[in-house]
Amino acid sequence: MTQNQIIQKTVEYIKQEFGDDSSGHDWWHIYRVWKNAVSICKYEKADLFIVQLAALLHDLDDWKFNESGDETPHRAKAWMESCSIDSQINQIVCEIIMHVSYKGAQVENKMKTLEGFIVQDADRLDAIGAIGIGRAFAYGGYKNRPMYDPETENQMHASFEQYKNSKSATINHFYEKLLLLKDMMNTATAKKIAEQRHEIMLRFLDQFMNEWEGKDLEKW
């Protein structure tokens, strides 16, 4: 198969695997990450084939949907082997997948390659802005978490274990992760896009708190 044929075959596979997801990690999330990664790649001059494979496969072994919490990309590796992808490319893509996820505010980013930085940025861009707000509440509902609990303090997780075991309310998640992502972008392209999306979240949170306290009613 050509690289384009492999990408198209992978698209069909991922669409089938994630078609019924309701947690904000559905096919359309992966589609947006894929398209964002391709766009960033044009500016950053990375290996487009590796970027596309990693973007399309990045959630296939996600620890959030794996009862064991294992981060090893077994399914992604097996899929690439079934497509007869070069073992070196397979390894690079698996490395990207293992390090793409946010793992806590104080946890070091272990991504090493430009291709990995691009996919990580594309994934993080989809976690902020208007779509990021929608996805945050979709995931909170999926995990049966409250929208907001004013009696719960925000936590800056120092380890992946702390972050993984957190059961924070959705609004807390903004302060524990989403509002931090703007300054965690790797590429110049993503940093520019993140600025506007960050502002959208700040405006939303201001409005949310005003409504929560009934301050918007004081104007009437």
C-alpha positions in Angstrom: 0.0 0.0 0.0 1.0 3.6 -0.6 1.2 6.0 2.3 -2.0 7.7 1.2 -3.7 4.3 1.1 -2.5 3.5 4.6 -3.8 6.8 5.9 -7.2 6.3 4.3 -7.4 2.7 5.7 -6.5 4.0 9.1 -9.2 6.7 8.9 -11.8 4.0 8.2 -10.6 1.9 11.1 -10.6 4.7 13.6 -14.1 5.9 12.4 -15.4 2.5 13.2 -13.7 2.2 16.5 -14.8 5.6 17.9 -18.1 6.1 16.1 -20.2 5.6 19.3 -18.1 7.5 21.8 -19.9 10.2 24.0 -17.0 11.3 26.2 -15.6 14.0 23.8 -13.0 11.5 22.5 -15.1 10.5 19.5 -14.2 10.2 15.8 -14.8 13.9 15.3 -12.3 14.8 18.0 -9.7 12.6 16.2 -10.7 14.1 12.9 -10.0 17.6 14.2 -6.7 16.6 15.7 -5.7 15.0 12.4 -6.6 18.1 10.4 -5.0 20.5 12.9 -1.9 18.4 12.9 -1.7 18.4 9.1 -2.2 22.2 9.0 0.5 22.8 11.7 2.8 20.4 9.8 2.7 22.5 6.7 4.2 25.4 8.7 6.6 23.4 10.9 8.0 21.2 8.0 7.8 17.8 9.7 7.2 14.2 8.4 3.6 14.3 7.3 3.1 10.5 7.2 4.3 10.1 10.8 2.2 13.1 12.0 -0.9 11.7 10.3 -0.5 8.2 11.7 0.1 9.5 15.2 -2.8 11.9 15.1 -5.2 9.2 13.9 -4.0 6.6 16.4 -3.4 8.8 19.4 -6.5 7.8 21.4 -6.6 4.1 20.5 -4.8 3.1 23.7 -5.8 6.0 25.9 -5.4 5.3 29.6 -8.7 7.0 30.3 -10.6 4.2 28.6 -8.3 1.4 29.7 -9.2 -0.3 33.0 -5.5 -1.2 33.7 -4.3 2.4 33.1 -1.6 0.9 30.9 -0.1 3.5 28.5 1.6 1.0 26.1 0.1 1.5 22.6 -0.5 -2.2 21.9 -3.4 -1.7 19.6 -1.8 1.1 17.6 1.4 -1.0 17.2 -0.6 -4.0 16.0 -2.6 -1.9 13.6 0.6 -0.5 12.0 2.1 -4.0 11.8 -1.1 -5.2 10.0 -0.5 -2.4 7.4 3.2 -3.5 7.0 4.5 -0.1 8.2 8.3 0.1 8.6 9.3 -0.9 12.1 11.2 2.3 12.7 8.2 4.4 11.8 6.0 2.2 14.0 8.3 2.8 16.9 8.4 6.6 16.4 4.6 6.7 16.2 4.3 4.6 19.4 6.6 6.9 21.2 4.5 9.9 20.2 1.3 8.1 21.4 2.8 7.3 24.8 3.8 10.9 25.5 1.0 12.9 23.8 -1.4 13.1 26.7 -1.4 15.7 29.4 -0.2 14.1 32.7 -0.4 16.8 35.3 0.5 20.5 35.8 3.9 19.7 37.3 4.8 16.7 35.2 7.6 17.1 32.6 6.7 16.8 29.0 8.8 13.8 27.6 8.0 14.4 23.9 11.2 14.4 21.9 10.4 14.8 18.2 9.0 17.6 16.1 6.3 15.3 14.8 5.3 14.5 18.4 5.2 18.2 19.3 2.8 18.8 16.4 0.4 16.0 17.3 0.5 17.0 21.0 -0.2 20.6 20.1 -3.1 19.6 17.8 -4.6 17.4 20.6 -4.2 20.3 23.1 -5.8 22.8 20.8 -8.9 20.6 20.6 -9.0 20.7 24.5 -9.4 24.5 24.6 -11.6 27.2 23.1 -15.3 26.7 22.4 -14.9 23.0 21.4 -12.7 22.5 24.5 -15.5 23.8 26.7 -18.0 21.5 25.1 -15.7 18.5 25.4 -14.9 19.2 29.0 -18.5 19.0 30.0 -19.1 15.9 27.8 -16.3 14.1 29.6 -17.5 15.3 33.0 -20.9 13.9 32.3 -19.4 10.7 31.0 -17.5 10.3 34.3 -20.6 11.4 36.4 -18.7 14.4 37.8 -20.4 17.6 39.0 -20.2 20.8 36.9 -18.8 22.7 39.8 -18.1 22.4 43.5 -17.1 25.7 45.1 -15.9 23.9 48.2 -13.3 21.9 46.3 -9.9 23.5 45.8 -8.0 23.3 42.5 -5.0 20.9 42.5 -1.8 21.3 40.5 -0.9 17.6 40.2 2.7 16.8 40.8 2.6 13.3 39.3 0.7 11.3 36.6 -0.8 9.1 39.4 -2.3 12.1 41.1 -3.7 13.4 37.9 -5.0 10.0 36.8 -6.8 9.4 40.0 -8.3 12.9 40.2 -12.1 13.2 40.3 -12.3 17.0 40.0 -15.5 18.8 39.0 -15.5 20.1 35.4 -14.9 23.7 36.3 -11.9 22.7 38.4 -10.6 20.9 35.4 -10.3 24.3 33.6 -7.9 25.5 36.3 -6.0 22.2 36.7 -5.4 21.7 33.0 -7.2 23.6 30.2 -6.1 27.1 31.2 -2.5 25.9 31.5 -2.3 24.5 27.9 -1.8 27.9 26.2 1.7 28.1 27.8 2.5 24.5 27.1 2.2 24.6 23.3 5.3 23.5 21.6 5.2 25.1 18.1 4.9 28.7 17.1 1.9 28.0 15.0 -0.1 26.4 17.9 0.9 29.1 20.3 -0.7 31.7 18.0 -4.0 29.7 17.7 -4.0 29.0 21.5 -4.1 32.7 22.4 -7.6 33.2 21.0 -9.0 29.9 22.3 -7.6 30.7 25.8 -9.5 34.0 25.8 -12.7 32.3 24.9 -12.4 30.1 28.0 -11.7 33.0 30.3 -14.8 34.8 29.1 -16.9 31.6 29.5 -15.6 31.2 33.1 -16.4 34.8 34.0 -19.9 34.3 32.7 -20.3 30.9 34.4 -19.3 32.4 37.8 -21.5 35.4 37.4 -24.5 33.1 36.7 -23.5 30.8 39.5 -23.6 33.6 42.0 -26.6 35.3 40.4 -24.5 38.5 39.7 -26.0 38.9 36.3 -29.4 39.3 37.9 -28.2 42.2 40.0 -28.2 44.4 36.8 -32.0 44.1 36.5 
